[in-house]
Structure formats: C-alpha cells, structure tokens
Amino acid sequence: MPQAARARSNPHIPRVTLNSDGRRHPVENTLTFFTLLAGIVAGALGFVVSQHVVATTLGAAALVVGLYSQLISATREQRMLIVTGLVAGFLGVALGLAHGGFVP
C-alpha cells in the first residue's frame, strides 16, 4: 500500500459555501447576507438606548427581508444564516421598541 505511506502535501481544507447544491444563487445569497448583517447590527444597537430608532428600523428591515429570503432560499446553509439574522433582527426590534421605538 504505497499510497498509505505517502504524506499528503495538500490536506483537505473544508470549503464554506452557501451554494451546496452546485448552482449559483446570487440574489438569495445577497438577501441572506443582508439579513444576517442587518440583524446582527440591529441586535447590537438594541442594547444602546440612544440608538433605538436605528435598531428598530434596521431590525424591522432585517425581519421583512429575512422572511422573504426564507421563502425563496435554496439551500440549508442559507436558511441557517437567515434564521440567525431573523432572531438577531427580532432582538433589535424588541429592544428598540422597549427603548422608544421609531420616535426620536
């Protein structure tokens, strides 16, 4: 078994992709990343009382875009990131509303 004794020069590095089905999904991937990024930012800003308007607005946008992108998502990886963004966006909306909502 000479192949067993040979050392690997290029170890297998796992490839991270949202296109696990082998096809490109540029619209779905863009909506997924927007939902994730907007949700995380809204969730973080929800803890800052003076930024309640931004947190509420960005969280609401993340919820609307995230729910739509959940409907058209094509792969499991997209759905995982969308749900993460939805939860963070909901947190941002909830905290933003608790601190004053849309009213500056």
C-alpha positions as CSV (number, residue, x, y, z in Angstrom):
1,M,0.0,0.0,0.0
2,P,2.3,2.8,-1.2
3,Q,-0.5,5.4,-1.1
4,A,-0.9,4.8,2.7
5,A,2.7,5.6,3.4
6,R,2.8,8.7,1.3
7,A,2.3,12.0,3.2
8,R,-0.3,14.4,1.9
9,S,1.1,17.6,0.7
10,N,-2.3,19.3,0.5
11,P,-4.5,18.5,3.4
12,H,-8.3,18.7,2.8
13,I,-9.5,22.1,3.9
14,P,-13.3,22.3,4.2
15,R,-14.9,24.7,1.7
16,V,-17.5,27.0,3.2
17,T,-20.2,27.9,0.7
18,L,-23.9,28.8,0.5
19,N,-24.3,27.0,-2.8
20,S,-24.1,23.4,-1.6
21,D,-26.4,22.3,-4.5
22,G,-23.8,23.2,-7.0
23,R,-25.7,26.1,-8.6
24,R,-25.2,29.8,-8.2
25,H,-27.8,31.8,-6.2
26,P,-26.6,35.5,-6.3
27,V,-30.0,37.0,-5.3
28,E,-30.6,34.6,-2.5
29,N,-27.0,34.9,-1.2
30,T,-27.2,38.7,-1.2
31,L,-30.5,38.7,0.7
32,T,-29.1,36.1,3.2
33,F,-26.0,38.2,3.9
34,F,-28.1,41.4,4.3
35,T,-30.5,39.7,6.7
36,L,-27.5,38.4,8.8
37,L,-25.6,41.6,8.8
38,A,-28.6,43.9,9.4
39,G,-29.9,41.5,12.2
40,I,-26.6,41.5,14.0
41,V,-26.2,45.2,13.8
42,A,-29.7,45.8,14.9
43,G,-29.3,43.4,17.8
44,A,-26.1,45.1,18.9
45,L,-27.6,48.6,18.6
46,G,-30.7,47.5,20.5
47,F,-28.6,47.5,23.7
48,V,-27.7,51.1,23.2
49,V,-30.6,53.2,24.4
50,S,-29.7,56.3,22.4
51,Q,-29.7,54.3,19.1
52,H,-33.3,52.9,19.5
53,V,-34.5,54.4,16.2
54,V,-31.7,52.8,14.2
55,A,-32.1,49.5,15.9
56,T,-35.9,49.4,15.4
57,T,-35.6,50.4,11.7
58,L,-32.8,48.1,10.9
59,G,-34.3,45.2,12.8
60,A,-37.6,45.7,11.0
61,A,-35.8,45.7,7.7
62,A,-34.0,42.5,8.6
63,L,-37.2,40.9,9.6
64,V,-39.0,41.8,6.3
65,V,-36.1,40.9,4.1
66,G,-35.3,37.8,6.1
67,L,-38.9,36.5,5.9
68,Y,-38.9,37.0,2.1
69,S,-35.5,35.4,1.7
70,Q,-36.6,32.4,3.8
71,L,-39.4,31.8,1.3
72,I,-37.0,31.8,-1.8
73,S,-33.9,30.3,-0.2
74,A,-32.5,27.3,-2.0
75,T,-30.1,25.6,0.4
76,R,-29.9,24.6,4.0
77,E,-26.8,26.9,4.6
78,Q,-28.8,29.9,3.5
79,R,-31.7,29.0,5.8
80,M,-29.4,28.7,8.8
81,L,-27.9,32.1,8.3
82,I,-31.3,33.7,7.6
83,V,-32.8,32.3,10.8
84,T,-29.8,33.6,12.7
85,G,-30.3,37.1,11.2
86,L,-34.1,36.9,11.9
87,V,-33.5,36.2,15.6
88,A,-31.0,39.0,15.9
89,G,-33.3,41.4,14.0
90,F,-36.2,40.5,16.3
91,L,-34.0,41.2,19.3
92,G,-33.0,44.6,17.8
93,V,-36.7,45.4,17.1
94,A,-37.8,44.3,20.6
95,L,-35.1,46.2,22.4
96,G,-35.5,49.3,20.1
97,L,-39.3,49.4,20.8
98,A,-38.7,49.0,24.5
99,H,-36.3,52.0,24.5
100,G,-38.6,54.3,22.5
101,G,-39.3,52.7,19.1
102,F,-39.5,54.9,16.0
103,V,-39.9,58.1,17.9
104,P,-36.7,60.1,18.3
